[in-house]
Amino acid sequence: MQTLTSLQAFELVDIAANENRLYHYNGGQAYIRVSMDSNVLMIVDHTGRNPEANLCDGTEYFKAYPRYNIEHSRRIREHGSLAQWYIDNYIKAVV
């Protein structure tokens, strides 16, 4: 487990979506393929105060959900950067 800042968590989701590696995003957890030539699955959970990233073997997951990356990645790209949303709504609001 690796603890992240909220901004880092959103940046990971944005990068994965831009590279079509985002397989699932529900507003709290993101399932990201570390690279398209690897079966390593990164689960980013930003539901708590301290977002976390965990790595695991995603071989079975990727078999069960082929091409989910295309739809989920496209959806995030179309709605705009999560990191920018966080900056606009939380970081700039505090300053």
N, C-alpha and C positions, 0 to 999 in steps of 0.2 A: 504494500500500500504506500502510495506517495500522496502527501497532503499538498494541495494547490491553493492558490488564491482564486477567488471567483473569476477574476479577469483571465487568469491562465486557463481555467476550465472552459470558459467561453471561447477563448482563442483556439484551443484544441479542437473544439467542435467546428468552428469556422474553417480551420485549415483542412480538417477531414472532409467537410462538405465540398470545399473547393476542389479537392482531389478525388471525389467520389468514393471516399472510404468510410462514410458515415452510414451505418446499417440500421440504426435505431436512435430516435430521440423523442422523448416524451415530456420535455420541459424540466426534467430533473435528472435523468440519466441518459447518457449517450453511449452507444456501442460503436466502437471505432476499430477498423482493421488497421493495424500498425503500418503495414505496407501491403500492396496488392500481391506481392510475391511471398507473403508470409501468412501463416494461420494464427498469428498472435492477435488476440482480441483485447482491446483496452476498454475497460468500463469506467467512464467518468461519471461520478455521482456528485452533483452539486445541490442536493436537497438540504444538506445540513449547513451548519455554520462554517465548517472547514471542508471544502470540496476534496474529494479523494479520487485517485486513479489507481486501478488495479489491472494487472495483466494476467491473462489466462490463455489456455489452449482453446482456440475458437474453431477447430476443425469441424466438429459436429454442428456448431452454430452456423457456420458459413455454408455447410451442406444443406441445412434445414431452411435457410433463408437466402437462397441465391438471388442476386440482383436487387435485393432490398436496398443496397447502397445507392442505386440509381435514383429511386424515388425519394428516399430520406435526404440524400445530399441535395437534390434539386429543390426540394421544399425549403430547406434552410437557405440556400442561395437566393431563391426568389423572395424570401421575406427579409433579407438583409442580414448584416453581420450581428451576431449575438454579442460579440465583444463591444461593438460600437453602441449597441442598445444599452449595455451595462454601463459604459462610460457616460453616455448621455443621461441616463436615469438615476444612477447611483453615485458615480464619482463626481460628476459636475454638480449634482444636486447638493452634495456635502460641502463643496468649496464655496 
